[in-house]
Amino acid sequence: MSGADKRDDIVRAALELIAEHGFHGAPMAMIAERAGVAAGTIYRYFENKDVLIKELYGALEKKMYPFILEGYSNEAPFRARFLHLGSAMLRFFIENPLDFRYLEQFHNSPYGVAFRRDKLMGKAGGCDVFRELFEQGIKQQVLKDFPVVIFFDLAFGSLVALARDHILGFVQLDETLINRVVEACWDAVKR
């Protein structure tokens, strides 16, 4: 097995175990066992568990953003861009339930709190399309007069909860229902 294959197996095992058991319930030894490698092998690729957790989040973000941005145009009307981002994000979560469960673990942990704070303040790298859209909407007075963080909660907090309910089998979302829900989120934030 090549080094890249071992690394991929470690990342996949970490994703599965953390999504299933949380960060504390997925020790490095368990990750190694699931990946089929010796415990010391993990440390060839990741200095420690914190590095593994952060790199895994970065990999998921790199996977998610191209999906969300496919077909997205900065030239489209504001409402259309909002609807595109909301429905694409919800579809990504539904189509990638393991990734979603990991992202939820991350965002509700000390790792995610620090990352989210930096993202909201524009200090983190990566894709800032959501924050940029909200800032533009506030400036153009298309959106209600709230701080940016409230738009994340009003607009996308409900989509995250809905994705969770879909994955748990409490509701079955189809394309029509996804579009209706994202429209309702738009109604919550538009002026």
NUDO-905315 format. One record per residue: residue number from 1; residue in one letter; chain; x, z, y of N, C-alpha, C in turn. Coordinates in Angstrom, 1 decimal, padded with zeros to 4 digits. Layout:
{NUM, "a", "A", {X, Z, Y}, {X, Z, Y}, {X, Z, Y}} ...
//
This chain:
{1, "m", "A", {000.9, 000.0, -001.2}, {000.0, 000.0, 000.0}, {000.9, 000.0, 001.2}} {2, "s", "A", {000.6, -000.9, 002.2}, {001.4, -001.0, 003.4}, {001.1, 000.2, 004.3}} {3, "g", "A", {002.1, 000.4, 005.3}, {001.9, 001.4, 006.3}, {000.6, 001.3, 007.1}} {4, "a", "A", {000.3, 000.1, 007.4}, {-001.0, -000.2, 008.2}, {-002.2, 000.2, 007.4}} {5, "d", "A", {-002.1, -000.1, 006.1}, {-003.3, 000.2, 005.2}, {-003.4, 001.7, 005.1}} {6, "k", "A", {-002.3, 002.4, 004.9}, {-002.3, 003.9, 004.8}, {-002.9, 004.5, 006.1}} {7, "r", "A", {-002.4, 004.0, 007.2}, {-002.9, 004.5, 008.5}, {-004.5, 004.3, 008.6}} {8, "d", "A", {-004.9, 003.1, 008.2}, {-006.3, 002.8, 008.3}, {-007.1, 003.7, 007.3}} {9, "d", "A", {-006.6, 003.9, 006.2}, {-007.2, 004.8, 005.2}, {-007.3, 006.3, 005.8}} {10, "i", "A", {-006.3, 006.7, 006.5}, {-006.3, 008.0, 007.1}, {-007.4, 008.1, 008.2}} {11, "v", "A", {-007.4, 007.1, 009.0}, {-008.4, 007.0, 010.1}, {-009.8, 007.0, 009.6}} {12, "r", "A", {-010.0, 006.2, 008.6}, {-011.4, 006.1, 008.0}, {-011.8, 007.4, 007.4}} {13, "a", "A", {-010.8, 008.1, 006.6}, {-011.1, 009.4, 006.0}, {-011.4, 010.4, 007.1}} {14, "a", "A", {-010.7, 010.4, 008.2}, {-010.9, 011.4, 009.3}, {-012.3, 011.1, 009.9}} {15, "l", "A", {-012.6, 009.9, 010.1}, {-013.9, 009.5, 010.7}, {-015.0, 010.1, 009.8}} {16, "e", "A", {-015.0, 009.8, 008.5}, {-016.0, 010.2, 007.6}, {-016.1, 011.7, 007.6}} {17, "l", "A", {-015.0, 012.4, 007.4}, {-015.0, 013.9, 007.2}, {-015.4, 014.6, 008.5}} {18, "i", "A", {-015.0, 014.1, 009.6}, {-015.3, 014.8, 010.9}, {-016.8, 014.5, 011.2}} {19, "a", "A", {-017.3, 013.3, 010.9}, {-018.7, 013.0, 011.1}, {-019.6, 013.9, 010.2}} {20, "e", "A", {-019.1, 014.2, 009.0}, {-019.8, 015.0, 008.0}, {-019.7, 016.5, 008.3}} {21, "h", "A", {-018.5, 017.0, 008.6}, {-018.2, 018.4, 008.6}, {-017.8, 018.9, 010.0}} {22, "g", "A", {-017.6, 018.1, 011.0}, {-017.1, 018.6, 012.3}, {-015.6, 018.7, 012.2}} {23, "f", "A", {-015.0, 018.9, 013.4}, {-013.5, 019.0, 013.5}, {-012.9, 020.1, 012.7}} {24, "h", "A", {-013.5, 021.3, 012.8}, {-013.0, 022.4, 012.0}, {-013.2, 022.3, 010.5}} {25, "g", "A", {-014.2, 021.6, 010.1}, {-014.5, 021.5, 008.7}, {-013.8, 020.3, 008.0}} {26, "a", "A", {-012.9, 019.7, 008.8}, {-012.1, 018.6, 008.2}, {-010.6, 018.8, 008.4}} {27, "p", "A", {-010.0, 019.7, 007.6}, {-008.6, 020.0, 007.8}, {-007.8, 018.8, 007.3}} {28, "m", "A", {-006.5, 018.7, 007.8}, {-005.7, 017.6, 007.5}, {-005.5, 017.4, 006.0}} {29, "a", "A", {-005.4, 018.5, 005.2}, {-005.3, 018.4, 003.8}, {-006.5, 017.6, 003.2}} {30, "m", "A", {-007.7, 017.9, 003.7}, {-008.9, 017.3, 003.2}, {-008.9, 015.8, 003.6}} {31, "i", "A", {-008.4, 015.5, 004.8}, {-008.3, 014.1, 005.2}, {-007.4, 013.4, 004.4}} {32, "a", "A", {-006.2, 014.0, 004.1}, {-005.2, 013.3, 003.2}, {-005.8, 013.0, 001.8}} {33, "e", "A", {-006.5, 014.0, 001.3}, {-007.0, 013.8, -000.1}, {-008.1, 012.7, -000.1}} {34, "r", "A", {-008.9, 012.7, 000.9}, {-009.9, 011.6, 001.0}, {-009.3, 010.2, 001.2}} {35, "a", "A", {-008.1, 010.2, 002.0}, {-007.4, 008.9, 002.2}, {-006.6, 008.5, 001.0}} {36, "g", "A", {-006.4, 009.4, 000.1}, {-005.5, 009.1, -001.1}, {-004.0, 009.1, -000.8}} {37, "v", "A", {-003.6, 010.0, 000.2}, {-002.2, 010.0, 000.6}, {-001.8, 011.5, 000.5}} {38, "a", "A", {-000.5, 011.7, 000.4}, {000.0, 013.1, 000.5}, {-000.2, 013.7, 001.9}} {39, "a", "A", {-000.4, 015.0, 001.9}, {-000.7, 015.6, 003.2}, {000.4, 015.3, 004.3}} {40, "g", "A", {001.6, 015.3, 003.9}, {002.7, 015.0, 004.8}, {002.7, 013.6, 005.4}} {41, "t", "A", {002.1, 012.7, 004.6}, {002.0, 011.3, 005.1}, {001.3, 011.1, 006.4}} {42, "i", "A", {000.3, 011.9, 006.6}, {-000.5, 011.8, 007.8}, {000.4, 012.0, 009.0}} {43, "y", "A", {001.4, 012.9, 008.9}, {002.2, 013.2, 010.0}, {003.2, 012.1, 010.4}} {44, "r", "A", {003.3, 011.1, 009.5}, {004.1, 009.9, 009.8}, {003.4, 009.1, 010.9}} {45, "y", "A", {002.1, 009.2, 010.9}, {001.3, 008.3, 011.7}, {000.7, 009.1, 012.9}} {46, "f", "A", {000.5, 010.4, 012.7}, {-000.1, 011.2, 013.8}, {000.6, 012.5, 013.9}} {47, "e", "A", {001.1, 012.8, 015.1}, {001.9, 014.0, 015.3}, {001.1, 015.3, 014.9}} {48, "n", "A", {-000.2, 015.3, 015.1}, {-001.0, 016.5, 014.7}, {-002.5, 016.0, 014.7}} {49, "k", "A", {-003.3, 017.0, 014.4}, {-004.8, 016.7, 014.3}, {-005.4, 016.3, 015.7}} {50, "d", "A", {-004.9, 016.9, 016.7}, {-005.4, 016.6, 018.1}, {-005.1, 015.1, 018.4}} {51, "v", "A", {-003.9, 014.7, 018.1}, {-003.6, 013.3, 018.3}, {-004.5, 012.3, 017.5}} {52, "l", "A", {-004.7, 012.7, 016.2}, {-005.6, 011.9, 015.3}, {-007.0, 011.8, 015.9}} {53, "i", "A", {-007.5, 012.9, 016.4}, {-008.9, 013.0, 016.9}, {-009.0, 012.1, 018.2}} {54, "k", "A", {-008.0, 012.2, 019.0}, {-008.1, 011.4, 020.3}, {-007.8, 009.9, 020.0}} {55, "e", "A", {-006.9, 009.6, 019.1}, {-006.7, 008.2, 018.8}, {-007.9, 007.6, 018.1}} {56, "l", "A", {-008.6, 008.4, 017.2}, {-009.8, 007.9, 016.6}, {-010.8, 007.6, 017.6}} {57, "y", "A", {-011.0, 008.5, 018.6}, {-012.0, 008.2, 019.6}, {-011.6, 006.9, 020.4}} {58, "g", "A", {-010.4, 006.7, 020.7}, {-009.9, 005.5, 021.4}, {-010.2, 004.3, 020.6}} {59, "a", "A", {-010.0, 004.4, 019.3}, {-010.3, 003.2, 018.4}, {-011.8, 002.9, 018.4}} {60, "l", "A", {-012.6, 003.9, 018.4}, {-014.1, 003.7, 018.4}, {-014.5, 003.1, 019.7}} {61, "e", "A", {-013.9, 003.6, 020.8}, {-014.3, 003.0, 022.1}, {-013.9, 001.6, 022.2}} {62, "k", "A", {-012.7, 001.2, 021.7}, {-012.3, -000.2, 021.7}, {-013.2, -001.0, 020.8}} {63, "k", "A", {-013.8, -000.5, 019.8}, {-014.7, -001.2, 018.9}, {-016.1, -001.3, 019.6}} {64, "m", "A", {-016.5, -000.3, 020.4}, {-017.8, -000.3, 021.0}, {-017.9, -001.2, 022.2}} {65, "y", "A", {-017.0, -001.1, 023.1}, {-017.1, -001.9, 024.3}, {-017.2, -003.4, 024.2}} {66, "p", "A", {-016.5, -004.0, 023.3}, {-016.7, -005.5, 023.2}, {-018.1, -005.8, 022.7}} {67, "f", "A", {-018.7, -004.9, 021.8}, {-020.0, -005.1, 021.3}, {-021.0, -005.0, 022.5}} {68, "i", "A", {-020.8, -004.0, 023.3}, {-021.8, -003.7, 024.4}, {-021.6, -004.8, 025.5}} {69, "l", "A", {-020.4, -005.3, 025.7}, {-020.2, -006.2, 026.8}, {-020.4, -007.7, 026.4}} {70, "e", "A", {-020.7, -007.9, 025.1}, {-020.9, -009.3, 024.7}, {-022.2, -009.8, 025.4}} {71, "g", "A", {-022.0, -010.9, 026.1}, {-023.1, -011.5, 026.9}, {-023.4, -010.9, 028.2}} {72, "y", "A", {-022.7, -009.9, 028.6}, {-022.9, -009.1, 029.8}, {-022.2, -009.9, 031.0}} {73, "s", "A", {-023.0, -010.0, 032.1}, {-022.5, -010.7, 033.3}, {-022.6, -009.8, 034.5}} {74, "n", "A", {-021.5, -009.7, 035.2}, {-021.5, -008.9, 036.5}, {-022.3, -009.7, 037.5}} {75, "e", "A", {-022.6, -010.9, 037.3}, {-023.4, -011.8, 038.2}, {-024.9, -011.7, 038.0}} {76, "a", "A", {-025.3, -011.1, 036.9}, {-026.7, -011.0, 036.6}, {-027.3, -010.0, 037.5}} {77, "p", "A", {-028.7, -010.1, 037.7}, {-029.3, -009.1, 038.6}, {-029.1, -007.7, 038.0}} {78, "f", "A", {-029.2, -006.7, 038.9}, {-028.9, -005.3, 038.6}, {-029.7, -004.8, 037.4}} {79, "r", "A", {-031.0, -005.0, 037.5}, {-031.9, -004.6, 036.4}, {-031.5, -005.2, 035.1}} {80, "a", "A", {-031.2, -006.5, 035.0}, {-030.9, -007.1, 033.8}, {-029.6, -006.5, 033.2}} {81, "r", "A", {-028.6, -006.2, 034.1}, {-027.4, -005.6, 033.6}, {-027.7, -004.2, 033.0}} {82, "f", "A", {-028.5, -003.4, 033.7}, {-028.9, -002.1, 033.2}, {-029.5, -002.3, 031.8}} {83, "l", "A", {-030.5, -003.1, 031.7}, {-031.2, -003.3, 030.4}, {-030.3, -003.8, 029.3}} {84, "h", "A", {-029.3, -004.7, 029.7}, {-028.4, -005.2, 028.7}, {-027.5, -004.0, 028.1}} {85, "l", "A", {-026.9, -003.2, 029.0}, {-026.1, -002.2, 028.6}, {-026.8, -001.1, 027.8}} {86, "g", "A", {-028.0, -000.7, 028.2}, {-028.8, 000.3, 027.5}, {-029.1, -000.2, 026.1}} {87, "s", "A", {-029.6, -001.4, 026.0}, {-030.1, -001.9, 024.7}, {-028.9, -002.2, 023.7}} {88, "a", "A", {-027.8, -002.7, 024.3}, {-026.6, -002.9, 023.5}, {-026.0, -001.6, 023.0}} {89, "m", "A", {-025.9, -000.6, 023.8}, {-025.4, 000.7, 023.4}, {-026.3, 001.3, 022.3}} {90, "l", "A", {-027.6, 001.2, 022.5}, {-028.5, 001.7, 021.4}, {-028.3, 001.0, 020.1}} {91, "r", "A", {-028.2, -000.4, 020.2}, {-028.0, -001.2, 019.0}, {-026.7, -000.8, 018.3}} {92, "f", "A", {-025.6, -000.6, 019.1}, {-024.3, -000.3, 018.5}, {-024.4, 001.0, 017.7}} {93, "f", "A", {-025.1, 002.0, 018.3}, {-025.2, 003.3, 017.6}, {-026.0, 003.2, 016.3}} {94, "i", "A", {-027.1, 002.4, 016.4}, {-027.9, 002.2, 015.2}, {-027.2, 001.5, 014.1}} {95, "e", "A", {-026.4, 000.5, 014.5}, {-025.7, -000.3, 013.5}, {-024.4, 000.4, 013.0}} {96, "n", "A", {-024.0, 001.4, 013.7}, {-022.7, 002.1, 013.3}, {-023.0, 003.6, 013.3}} {97, "p", "A", {-023.8, 004.1, 012.3}, {-024.2, 005.5, 012.4}, {-023.0, 006.5, 012.2}} {98, "l", "A", {-022.0, 006.1, 011.4}, {-020.9, 007.0, 011.2}, {-020.1, 007.1, 012.5}} {99, "d", "A", {-019.9, 006.0, 013.2}, {-019.2, 006.0, 014.5}, {-020.0, 006.9, 015.5}} {100, "f", "A", {-021.3, 006.7, 015.5}, {-022.2, 007.5, 016.4}, {-022.0, 009.0, 016.1}} {101, "r", "A", {-022.0, 009.4, 014.8}, {-021.9, 010.8, 014.5}, {-020.5, 011.3, 015.0}} {102, "y", "A", {-019.5, 010.5, 014.8}, {-018.2, 011.0, 015.3}, {-018.2, 011.1, 016.8}} {103, "l", "A", {-018.7, 010.1, 017.5}, {-018.8, 010.1, 019.0}, {-019.5, 011.3, 019.5}} {104, "e", "A", {-020.6, 011.7, 018.8}, {-021.4, 012.9, 019.2}, {-020.5, 014.1, 019.0}} {105, "q", "A", {-019.8, 014.2, 017.9}, {-018.9, 015.4, 017.7}, {-017.9, 015.4, 018.8}} {106, "f", "A", {-017.3, 014.3, 019.1}, {-016.3, 014.3, 020.1}, {-016.8, 014.7, 021.5}} {107, "h", "A", {-017.9, 014.1, 021.9}, {-018.5, 014.3, 023.2}, {-019.0, 015.8, 023.4}} {108, "n", "A", {-019.3, 016.4, 022.3}, {-019.8, 017.8, 022.4}, {-018.7, 018.8, 022.0}} {109, "s", "A", {-017.4, 018.4, 022.1}, {-016.3, 019.3, 021.8}, {-015.4, 019.4, 023.1}} {110, "p", "A", {-014.5, 020.3, 023.1}, {-013.6, 020.4, 024.2}, {-012.9, 019.1, 024.5}} {111, "y", "A", {-012.6, 018.3, 023.5}, {-011.9, 017.0, 023.7}, {-012.8, 016.2, 024.6}} {112, "g", "A", {-014.1, 016.1, 024.2}, {-015.0, 015.2, 024.9}, {-015.3, 015.7, 026.3}} {113, "v", "A", {-015.4, 017.0, 026.5}, {-015.7, 017.5, 027.8}, {-014.7, 017.1, 028.8}} {114, "a", "A", {-013.4, 017.2, 028.5}, {-012.3, 016.9, 029.4}, {-012.3, 015.3, 029.6}} {115, "f", "A", {-012.5, 014.6, 028.5}, {-012.5, 013.1, 028.6}, {-013.7, 012.7, 029.5}} {116, "r", "A", {-014.9, 013.2, 029.3}, {-016.1, 012.9, 030.0}, {-015.9, 013.2, 031.5}} {117, "r", "A", {-015.3, 014.3, 031.8}, {-015.1, 014.7, 033.2}, {-014.2, 013.7, 033.9}} {118, "d", "A", {-013.1, 013.3, 033.2}, {-012.2, 012.3, 033.8}, {-012.9, 010.9, 033.9}} {119, "k", "A", {-013.7, 010.6, 033.0}, {-014.4, 009.3, 033.0}, {-015.4, 009.3, 034.2}} {120, "l", "A", {-016.2, 010.3, 034.3}, {-017.1, 010.4, 035.4}, {-016.5, 010.4, 036.8}} {121, "m", "A", {-015.3, 010.9, 036.9}, {-014.5, 010.9, 038.1}, {-013.7, 009.7, 038.3}} {122, "g", "A", {-013.8, 008.8, 037.4}, {-013.0, 007.5, 037.5}, {-011.5, 007.7, 037.2}} {123, "k", "A", {-011.1, 008.8, 036.6}, {-009.7, 009.1, 036.3}, {-009.3, 008.6, 034.9}} {124, "a", "A", {-010.2, 008.3, 034.1}, {-009.8, 007.9, 032.7}, {-009.8, 006.3, 032.7}} {125, "g", "A", {-008.9, 005.8, 031.8}, {-008.8, 004.4, 031.6}, {-010.0, 003.9, 030.8}} {126, "g", "A", {-009.8, 002.7, 030.3}, {-010.9, 002.1, 029.5}, {-012.0, 001.4, 030.3}} {127, "c", "A", {-013.1, 001.2, 029.7}, {-014.2, 000.5, 030.2}, {-015.0, 001.5, 031.1}} {128, "d", "A", {-015.2, 001.1, 032.3}, {-016.0, 002.0, 033.3}, {-017.2, 001.2, 033.7}} {129, "v", "A", {-017.7, 000.3, 032.9}, {-018.9, -000.5, 033.3}, {-020.1, 000.3, 033.6}} {130, "f", "A", {-020.3, 001.4, 032.9}, {-021.5, 002.2, 033.2}, {-021.4, 002.9, 034.6}} {131, "r", "A", {-020.3, 003.6, 034.8}, {-020.1, 004.3, 036.0}, {-020.1, 003.3, 037.2}} {132, "e", "A", {-019.4, 002.1, 037.0}, {-019.4, 001.1, 038.1}, {-020.8, 000.6, 038.4}} {133, "l", "A", {-021.6, 000.4, 037.4}, {-023.0, 000.0, 037.6}, {-023.8, 001.0, 038.4}} {134, "f", "A", {-023.7, 002.3, 038.0}, {-024.4, 003.3, 038.7}, {-024.0, 003.5, 040.1}} {135, "e", "A", {-022.7, 003.4, 040.3}, {-022.1, 003.5, 041.7}, {-022.7, 002.4, 042.6}} {136, "q", "A", {-022.7, 001.2, 042.0}, {-023.2, 000.0, 042.7}, {-024.7, 000.2, 043.0}} {137, "g", "A", {-025.4, 000.7, 042.0}, {-026.9, 000.9, 042.2}, {-027.2, 001.9, 043.3}} {138, "i", "A", {-026.4, 003.0, 043.4}, {-026.5, 004.0, 044.4}, {-026.2, 003.4, 045.8}} {139, "k", "A", {-025.1, 002.7, 045.8}, {-024.7, 002.1, 047.1}, {-025.7, 001.0, 047.6}} {140, "q", "A", {-026.3, 000.2, 046.7}, {-027.2, -000.8, 047.1}, {-028.6, -000.2, 047.2}} {141, "q", "A", {-028.8, 001.0, 046.9}, {-030.1, 001.7, 047.0}, {-031.1, 001.1, 046.0}} {142, "v", "A", {-030.6, 000.7, 044.9}, {-031.5, 000.2, 043.8}, {-031.9, 001.4, 042.9}} {143, "l", "A", {-031.0, 002.4, 042.9}, {-031.3, 003.5, 042.1}, {-031.7, 004.7, 043.0}} {144, "k", "A", {-032.4, 005.7, 042.3}, {-032.7, 006.9, 043.1}, {-031.5, 007.6, 043.6}} {145, "d", "A", {-031.7, 008.5, 044.5}, {-030.6, 009.2, 045.1}, {-030.2, 010.4, 044.3}} {146, "f", "A", {-029.3, 010.2, 043.3}, {-028.8, 011.3, 042.4}, {-027.3, 011.1, 042.3}} {147, "p", "A", {-026.6, 012.2, 041.9}, {-025.2, 012.0, 041.6}, {-025.1, 011.1, 040.3}} {148, "v", "A", {-023.9, 010.5, 040.2}, {-023.7, 009.6, 039.0}, {-023.9, 010.2, 037.7}} {149, "v", "A", {-023.5, 011.5, 037.5}, {-023.6, 012.2, 036.3}, {-025.1, 012.3, 035.8}} {150, "i", "A", {-026.0, 012.4, 036.8}, {-027.4, 012.5, 036.5}, {-027.9, 011.2, 035.9}} {151, "f", "A", {-027.4, 010.1, 036.4}, {-027.8, 008.8, 035.9}, {-027.4, 008.6, 034.5}} {152, "f", "A", {-026.2, 009.1, 034.1}, {-025.9, 009.0, 032.7}, {-026.9, 009.8, 031.8}} {153, "d", "A", {-027.2, 011.0, 032.3}, {-028.2, 011.8, 031.6}, {-029.6, 011.2, 031.5}} {154, "l", "A", {-030.1, 010.7, 032.7}, {-031.4, 010.2, 032.7}, {-031.5, 008.8, 032.0}} {155, "a", "A", {-030.5, 008.0, 032.2}, {-030.6, 006.7, 031.6}, {-030.2, 006.6, 030.2}} {156, "f", "A", {-029.1, 007.3, 029.8}, {-028.5, 007.1, 028.5}, {-028.6, 008.3, 027.6}} {157, "g", "A", {-028.8, 009.5, 028.2}, {-029.0, 010.7, 027.4}, {-030.2, 010.5, 026.4}} {158, "s", "A", {-031.2, 010.0, 026.9}, {-032.4, 009.8, 026.0}, {-032.1, 008.7, 024.9}} {159, "l", "A", {-031.3, 007.7, 025.2}, {-030.9, 006.7, 024.2}, {-030.1, 007.3, 023.1}} {160, "v", "A", {-029.2, 008.2, 023.5}, {-028.4, 008.9, 022.5}, {-029.3, 009.8, 021.6}} {161, "a", "A", {-030.2, 010.5, 022.2}, {-031.1, 011.3, 021.4}, {-032.0, 010.4, 020.5}} {162, "l", "A", {-032.4, 009.3, 021.0}, {-033.2, 008.3, 020.2}, {-032.4, 007.7, 019.0}} {163, "a", "A", {-031.1, 007.4, 019.3}, {-030.3, 006.9, 018.2}, {-030.1, 007.9, 017.1}} {164, "r", "A", {-029.9, 009.2, 017.5}, {-029.8, 010.3, 016.6}, {-031.1, 010.3, 015.7}} {165, "d", "A", {-032.3, 010.3, 016.4}, {-033.5, 010.4, 015.6}, {-033.7, 009.2, 014.7}} {166, "h", "A", {-033.3, 008.0, 015.1}, {-033.4, 006.8, 014.2}, {-032.5, 007.0, 013.0}} {167, "i", "A", {-031.3, 007.4, 013.2}, {-030.3, 007.6, 012.1}, {-030.8, 008.7, 011.2}} {168, "l", "A", {-031.5, 009.7, 011.7}, {-032.0, 010.8, 010.8}, {-033.3, 010.4, 010.2}} {169, "g", "A", {-033.9, 009.2, 010.5}, {-035.1, 008.8, 009.9}, {-036.4, 009.3, 010.5}} {170, "f", "A", {-036.3, 009.9, 011.7}, {-037.5, 010.4, 012.4}, {-038.3, 009.3, 013.1}} {171, "v", "A", {-037.6, 008.2, 013.4}, {-038.3, 007.1, 014.1}, {-037.6, 005.8, 013.6}} {172, "q", "A", {-038.3, 004.8, 013.5}, {-037.7, 003.5, 013.1}, {-037.8, 002.5, 014.3}} {173, "l", "A", {-036.6, 002.2, 014.8}, {-036.5, 001.4, 016.0}, {-036.3, -000.1, 015.5}} {174, "d", "A", {-037.1, -000.9, 016.1}, {-036.9, -002.4, 016.0}, {-036.6, -002.9, 017.4}} {175, "e", "A", {-036.3, -004.2, 017.5}, {-035.9, -004.8, 018.8}, {-037.0, -004.6, 019.9}} {176, "t", "A", {-038.2, -004.7, 019.5}, {-039.3, -004.5, 020.5}, {-039.3, -003.1, 021.0}} {177, "l", "A", {-039.2, -002.1, 020.2}, {-039.2, -000.7, 020.6}, {-038.0, -000.4, 021.4}} {178, "i", "A", {-036.8, -000.9, 021.0}, {-035.6, -000.7, 021.7}, {-035.8, -001.2, 023.2}} {179, "n", "A", {-036.3, -002.4, 023.3}, {-036.5, -003.0, 024.7}, {-037.5, -002.1, 025.5}} {180, "r", "A", {-038.5, -001.7, 024.9}, {-039.5, -000.8, 025.6}, {-038.9, 000.5, 026.0}} {181, "v", "A", {-038.1, 001.1, 025.2}, {-037.5, 002.4, 025.5}, {-036.5, 002.2, 026.7}} {182, "v", "A", {-035.7, 001.2, 026.6}, {-034.7, 000.9, 027.6}, {-035.4, 000.6, 029.0}} {183, "e", "A", {-036.5, -000.1, 028.9}, {-037.3, -000.3, 030.1}, {-037.8, 001.0, 030.7}} {184, "a", "A", {-038.2, 002.0, 029.8}, {-038.6, 003.3, 030.3}, {-037.5, 004.0, 030.9}} {185, "c", "A", {-036.3, 003.9, 030.4}, {-035.1, 004.5, 031.0}, {-034.9, 003.9, 032.4}} {186, "w", "A", {-035.1, 002.6, 032.5}, {-034.9, 001.9, 033.8}, {-036.0, 002.5, 034.8}} {187, "d", "A", {-037.2, 002.7, 034.4}, {-038.2, 003.2, 035.2}, {-037.8, 004.6, 035.7}} {188, "a", "A", {-037.1, 005.4, 034.9}, {-036.7, 006.7, 035.3}, {-035.7, 006.7, 036.4}} {189, "v", "A", {-034.9, 005.7, 036.5}, {-033.8, 005.7, 037.5}, {-033.9, 004.8, 038.7}} {190, "k", "A", {-034.8, 003.8, 038.6}, {-035.0, 002.9, 039.7}, {-035.7, 003.5, 040.9}} {191, "r", "A", {-035.4, 003.0, 042.1}, {-036.1, 003.5, 043.3}, {-037.5, 003.0, 043.3}} 
//
